[in-house]
Amino acid sequence: MEETQPSYFSMDEFRFESGKRITDAVFEYKTIGEPSFDDDGSINNALIYIHGWSGDFASVRRIEGLIEHGGVLEDYFIISASSLGSPGSASPSTTSLGDKFPDYTILDMVNFQRKFIRDKFGIKRLKGIIGTSMGGFQALQWAVSYPDEMEFLIPLVTSYRVRGINYAVFSYMNRIIEEDPVYMAGEKPERALSLASMFMYLYGLSREYYQGLENREIDHAMDDMGLEGLQMDPYDVVWRNRAAMGHDLTGQLHRIRAKTLIFGIRQDQYFPPELETVPMAELIPDSELVIFDSEYGHLGINEIWKYGEVIREFIGSE
């Protein structure tokens, strides 16, 4: 996929669920493809791709096999955004608000995107929403809160609630950071950020994948993840984890009206199908479920291109 620079849009004001607001809220995004218009001049082929916990607008490369020439999504106007709370868009780090940045929810993240597509493009109804991992939280929230605003929904390696190991991971990461004396003193806790990033590495791939590595390879990989952690902002991490920990759509999935195609990976340590995707599929009316194998576990979603024809049939079905 051709690397392009992001675009930026500034909202005069954004209001959170809590009633707090920020001004000059920056929205970072990238578009792929050309818009088409209906008789009223409204864009009628828009699709939003929503990245996971550590991603941004460039994470749309995860589905590049679906959007390149000949791909099932090549005729869509794809909007890939950096979510609320992620660097690039309005976040604790990019607004310079730090710990004064309002706590936000998954619904706030959705409303941030929803306001953007209306203000920037005048879009009130999407063709579809695709969300990966934490982006899937947002896709599901969107479909629950605004069920008539998209035709189809494709949640990838995700769940309708955060509990169990996922809750523990987010909670432990925050404890590592928030209980660090350097953080408590108002400075950047580099050691804590490094350790938190290493901790996430333990669950990103399958157990089989880790078992196939030499111990020195694991050490090197964890060192690399630790270096990535040094690039993160502590408030961005803590605030994002809080939003994730509050994700719970229990008792609400019946509101979804969009056609829904769910993908899970059998070796995913974050969202094991038997605990997450299968129960979710049973709760979403008329949803379809695809479970596949990948030694890359959660990160095996990069292989979604293999299921292009499945997605084509799903989108094209009545």
Secondary structure, DSSP 4 states (H G I P E B T S, - for coil): ------EEEEEEEEE-TTS-EEEEEEEEEEEES---B-TTS-B-SEEEEE--TT--GGGGGGGHHHHSTTSTTTTSEEEEEPPTTSTTSS-TTTSS-GGGSPP--HHHHHHHHHHHHHHHH---SEEEEEEETHHHHHHHHHHHHSTTSEEEEEEES--SB--HHHHHHHHHHHHHHHT-HHHHTTS--HHHHHHHHHHHHHHHS-HHHHHTS-HHHHHHHHHHHHHHHTTS-HHHHHHHHHHHHT-B-TTTGGG--SEEEEEEETT-SSS-TTTTHHHHHHHSTT-EEEEE--TTGGGGGGGGGGGHHHHHHHHH--
